[in-house]
Structure formats: C-alpha cells, structure tokens
Amino acid sequence: MTLETFPDLGSLSDQELKDLIRQLTEEEQEVSYRRRILHGKIDILRAELVNRLRKSREAGEDLISGADVQKLTDILSGRAQGEPTNP
C-alpha cells in the first residue's frame, strides 16, 4: 500500500490504523537501515582517500594539483553546474 496522500484518519478503523502504523514503522526501519549502510560505505571511501593522500604526501607528491585548484575555482564561481569557464 503506497501512500501518496495522508488518509482521512477519522475514516479508518482501529485495525487499519494499526496496520498503517506497522507499515510506516517497517518502512522507516528499512530507510534507516539503508542510511546506515550508506554511511558505512562513505566512511570506508573517506578512509581510503585519506590513506591514499597520506601515501602520496609521504612519497613527496603534490596533494593539490592545478586541476584541483581550477575545479575549486569553478565551484566557488558557480561554474561547476556545467556553465562555461569563459562566459
């Protein structure tokens, strides 16, 4: 049962209210579980990136390239959304 709009609560029986509460609780638990999984993946990816940056630094490589600076410049000037760099 997909809810596009919230039902008229006065027209629902006690059992329908209980069923709706159960359904929404299950849906919230699924969303919460998915969110925790995504946060875990993000944490793993960030740790890998930090590890790579640390290794690059130890190897004497530049941490920030010219392309990184240009990308940051584009973001700060609002050109990151696909706008041309030379208006």
HELIX and SHEET records of a PDB file:
HELIX    1   1 LEU A    9  SER A   11  5                                   3    
HELIX    2   2 ASP A   14  GLU A   58  1                                  45    
HELIX    3   3 GLY A   66  LEU A   76  1                                  11    
END                                                                             
